[in-house]
Amino acid sequence: MSRLGPFITLAAGAALAAGLGVASTTAAPGDQTVAATAAPGAEATSTATASAAPSPKQPERRAAVKADYAGRVQGNGGLVAVSIRNGKAVGYFCDGVTEAWFAGKATDGRIALKGFGDASLTAVLGGGKAKGELALSGKVWDFSAPTVKKPSGLYRATTQVRGARYRAGWIVLPRPDGNGFVQVGAMVKNGEPVPVPTITPGSPVNIDGDTVTPKDVDAFIQEMP
């Protein structure tokens, strides 16, 4: 399928002023950083008889208490990450040029997340994967994202420097060969795309002279709507 085209960022609206929008989409000029970094380190059954008791009631499917998924979106080269904490879910898509944030709920083994405008992310959870669809700017892509463990996953940073508001997001994944990590990210300054720094999870980065440590999802998911 075709690569995502530019589209409007939510960061230019009131949600950016608040610093944490439900979701945003951004088209950045040229290719953004896609960098490799060094590795841091059954249902029960019973035989029916005339006097047999009823089969035990099936347990209700419950939302994952804590889970992190990340992987590639089929057909456009971007990465997607989804994290769940006590039924609340947040998602992020980025291909180094375009980004989108999503938020919603995880219930009955499924997630349904909304982004800016008609953007959405839906998936079924099971078998150690989140498998579903990502819809952006009138296009729909499939994805299958396996579970991941830190330092892989989703990161976010917000800061204000000399009156300018910055917001950045990153997805970090292990390289297929197991040698280090791959990351993709995007950053906006007052709603306009700017180059995004490469991160080392857990370490600070310099954003226009300000030192900021990107937060992992545990630190910001409750801030999302």
CORWO-V74712 format. One line per field, one symbol per residue. phi: phi as a letter, one per 20 degrees, with the letter a starting at -180 (. if undefined). psi: psi as a letter, one per 20 degrees, with the letter a starting at -180 (. if undefined). burial: 1 if it has 16 or more other ideal C-beta (glycine too) atoms within 10 Angstrom, else 0. Layout:
phi=???
psi=???
burial=???
This chain:
phi=.ffgefbfefffefffgfnbegabcbddfmeefcdecffel.hecbffcfdffgfffffffdfffbbccbaeefncnedcccccclnecccbcbdncdcbdcbrcdblmcccdddfmefbbcaddrmmbdcacddblmdccebcdffccgefpdcbbcacclneedbccbddcffgemencdccbbbcclndfcgdffddgndfcedlndecdgeefgecfffff
psi=rqqqrqrqphhiahhhhhinrgqqqpoqpaprpnqpqqpn.opqqqpprhjqqqqqppqqpqqpgpqpqqaqppiiirqqqpqpolipqqqpqpjigqrpqqqbqoqljqqoqqapcjpqpqqppqkkqopbqpppljqpqqqoorqrqqjqbpqqqqrpolippqpqqqppqqqhjjnaqqqqrqqqokipprqpqqqopiqqrpolipppopqrhhiihiiq.
burial=000100101110001100011111111100011110100000000000000000000000001100111111100101111111100011111111111111110100011011111011111010001111011110001011101100111111111000001111111111000000111111111010110110101000101000010101100110010
